[in-house]
Amino acid sequence: MKKNEKFFKYFKEYQWSDIFAMIRNNRSDPRICYDDFKNKLVVISGATSGIGYHTARKYASHGANLLCINRNIEKSEALCREIESEFDVKCDFKIADLSVLKDINRVAEELASLNTPIDVLIHNAGIYLTKRELTVDGLEKVFVVHHLSSFIINHHLQEKLKSQEKARIIMVSSEGHRFAAWGLRLDDLNWGKRRYSGLKSYGSAKLAQLLSMTVFVEHFKNTGVTINSMHPGAVKTETGQENGPVYRWFKRNFFDKSLKSPEISAEALYYLGVSKEIDSVSGKFFNLTTEEIPAPPALDKKVAYELWEKNLEFAGLKK
Ligand SMILES: NC(=O)c1ccc[n+]([C@@H]2O[C@H](COP(=O)([O-])OP(=O)(O)OC[C@H]3O[C@@H](n4cnc5c(N)ncnc54)[C@H](OP(=O)(O)O)[C@@H]3O)[C@@H](O)[C@H]2O)c1
């Protein structure tokens, strides 16, 4: 489909009521789940900072054991020491740079061969880059960390999770998927043909993740495995630290001032992982814990299937 055809296709689908709902939801607090999660296993990526850190602590405070997928060994050791000394749980970690295909595939295989069930899998690791960076595999970094890594891990884990007959996958998405307002450029997922922008690349990566969810939800239908995405609120974290001093100065002195505590994100991620109220809910986008309709490009099944094929190619999983 040509670019301007796509523009009109999605333009007709945008609803003011969805935008107002998003604005309303941005002001809401998350629902709280008080249930325990003793002796369950939660796998979470990017637990060394921000939302992931608070979420790991939240699950541990309710008795869950943790397996964190992080890129930094010292931070991971410190995290697990802290959690095990405060809570009566096990905290373990695997080191993987989720921008590197070799690491992603290795960690995905290791997770698939665990002989304990994974009760909740949270894809949280993320970055925000103002300048385009390519990974060692020659892929655009934001796309890989946010989207391709979660795709590959989910793909490898499909049989294991189905065999458990119960598991929840949660992808930490963002309202930022709306920055990719006119959809995904499947012919330029690597951002080689157009001007790169931090907001647009971030939006595209989150949009890609949402599109993949719409296919995974079919793969997991009637298996007891659910997959959902969520916006964790606009919260104060370490995001964007890889960028230059000007960006960091603005973040510290302007953006951060209006942001909430990542504890609300952790509260929401606990609810989405544990609450019985959403036991069989799958394929949905939540703003914290409120179900919301994502932007029209995120519901485009045709693009979702085309992206699926590209994902398999990028990941080297094409038969
Ligand atoms: N903050 C917000 O307002 C907001 C809003 C919407 C969505 N989100 C989403 O929330 C998620 C968490 O972000 P955050 O705000 O908590 O940011 P953060 O404080 O920067 O945390 C990001 C986490 O991801 C890890 N990470 C980054 N690149 C990685 C890689 N290549 N391999 C493995 N781990 C990697 C980081 O590890 P290190 O500790 O080693 O750096 C850190 O643990 C992201 O997906 C983000 O897009 C955040």
The ligand as an SDF file (V2000), in Angstrom:
LIG
                    3D

 48 52  0  0  0  0  0  0  0  0999 V2000
    9.5590    5.9010   31.9780 N   0  0  0  0  0  0  0  0  0  0  0  0
    8.4190    6.1180   31.3380 C   0  0  0  0  0  0  0  0  0  0  0  0
    7.7190    7.1260   31.5550 O   0  0  0  0  0  0  0  0  0  0  0  0
    7.9260    5.1100   30.3420 C   0  0  0  0  0  0  0  0  0  0  0  0
    6.7410    5.3960   29.6370 C   0  0  0  0  0  0  0  0  0  0  0  0
    6.2790    4.4500   28.7130 C   0  0  0  0  0  0  0  0  0  0  0  0
    6.9600    3.2690   28.5370 C   0  0  0  0  0  0  0  0  0  0  0  0
    8.1120    3.0150   29.2230 N   0  0  0  0  0  0  0  0  0  0  0  0
    8.7910    1.7420   28.9920 C   0  0  0  0  0  0  0  0  0  0  0  0
    9.1440    1.1600   30.2250 O   0  0  0  0  0  0  0  0  0  0  0  0
   10.2250    0.2480   30.0350 C   0  0  0  0  0  0  0  0  0  0  0  0
   11.2560    0.4490   31.1340 C   0  0  0  0  0  0  0  0  0  0  0  0
   11.8540    1.7240   30.9770 O   0  0  0  0  0  0  0  0  0  0  0  0
   12.2680    2.6750   32.1900 P   0  0  0  0  0  0  0  0  0  0  0  0
   11.5580    3.9580   31.9850 O   0  0  0  0  0  0  0  0  0  0  0  0
   12.1470    1.9760   33.4840 O   0  0  0  0  0  0  0  0  0  0  0  0
   13.7940    2.9720   31.8050 O   0  0  0  0  0  0  0  0  0  0  0  0
   15.1780    2.6540   32.5500 P   0  0  0  0  0  0  0  0  0  0  0  0
   15.1570    3.1520   33.9490 O   0  0  0  0  0  0  0  0  0  0  0  0
   16.2220    3.2030   31.6330 O   0  0  0  0  0  0  0  0  0  0  0  0
   15.2440    1.0560   32.5580 O   0  0  0  0  0  0  0  0  0  0  0  0
   15.4910    0.3350   31.3920 C   0  0  0  0  0  0  0  0  0  0  0  0
   15.9790   -1.0590   31.7290 C   0  0  0  0  0  0  0  0  0  0  0  0
   16.2520   -1.7380   30.4920 O   0  0  0  0  0  0  0  0  0  0  0  0
   17.5850   -2.2200   30.5270 C   0  0  0  0  0  0  0  0  0  0  0  0
   18.1580   -2.2750   29.1720 N   0  0  0  0  0  0  0  0  0  0  0  0
   18.3290   -1.2620   28.3040 C   0  0  0  0  0  0  0  0  0  0  0  0
   18.9230   -1.6990   27.1910 N   0  0  0  0  0  0  0  0  0  0  0  0
   19.1450   -3.0160   27.3530 C   0  0  0  0  0  0  0  0  0  0  0  0
   19.7550   -4.0160   26.5550 C   0  0  0  0  0  0  0  0  0  0  0  0
   20.3060   -3.7370   25.3660 N   0  0  0  0  0  0  0  0  0  0  0  0
   19.8240   -5.2810   27.0420 N   0  0  0  0  0  0  0  0  0  0  0  0
   19.3080   -5.5690   28.2620 C   0  0  0  0  0  0  0  0  0  0  0  0
   18.7310   -4.6700   29.0620 N   0  0  0  0  0  0  0  0  0  0  0  0
   18.6590   -3.4030   28.6240 C   0  0  0  0  0  0  0  0  0  0  0  0
   18.3330   -1.2380   31.4170 C   0  0  0  0  0  0  0  0  0  0  0  0
   19.5560   -1.8080   31.8610 O   0  0  0  0  0  0  0  0  0  0  0  0
   20.7280   -0.9180   32.5460 P   0  0  0  0  0  0  0  0  0  0  0  0
   20.3450   -0.7320   33.9940 O   0  0  0  0  0  0  0  0  0  0  0  0
   21.9270   -1.7750   32.3790 O   0  0  0  0  0  0  0  0  0  0  0  0
   20.7930    0.3780   31.8070 O   0  0  0  0  0  0  0  0  0  0  0  0
   17.3050   -1.0380   32.5170 C   0  0  0  0  0  0  0  0  0  0  0  0
   17.3240   -2.1110   33.4130 O   0  0  0  0  0  0  0  0  0  0  0  0
   10.7440    0.5080   28.6210 C   0  0  0  0  0  0  0  0  0  0  0  0
   10.2850   -0.5090   27.7680 O   0  0  0  0  0  0  0  0  0  0  0  0
   10.1260    1.8560   28.2710 C   0  0  0  0  0  0  0  0  0  0  0  0
    9.9570    2.0200   26.8760 O   0  0  0  0  0  0  0  0  0  0  0  0
    8.6160    3.9180   30.1170 C   0  0  0  0  0  0  0  0  0  0  0  0
  1  2  1  0
  2  3  2  0
  2  4  1  0
  4  5  1  0
  4 48  2  0
  5  6  2  0
  6  7  1  0
  7  8  2  0
  8  9  1  0
  8 48  1  0
  9 10  1  0
  9 46  1  0
 10 11  1  0
 11 12  1  0
 11 44  1  0
 12 13  1  0
 13 14  1  0
 14 15  2  0
 14 16  1  0
 14 17  1  0
 17 18  1  0
 18 19  2  0
 18 20  1  0
 18 21  1  0
 21 22  1  0
 22 23  1  0
 23 24  1  0
 23 42  1  0
 24 25  1  0
 25 26  1  0
 25 36  1  0
 26 27  1  0
 26 35  1  0
 27 28  2  0
 28 29  1  0
 29 30  1  0
 29 35  2  0
 30 31  1  0
 30 32  2  0
 32 33  1  0
 33 34  2  0
 34 35  1  0
 36 37  1  0
 36 42  1  0
 37 38  1  0
 38 39  2  0
 38 40  1  0
 38 41  1  0
 42 43  1  0
 44 45  1  0
 44 46  1  0
 46 47  1  0
M  CHG  2   8   1  16  -1
M  END
$$$$
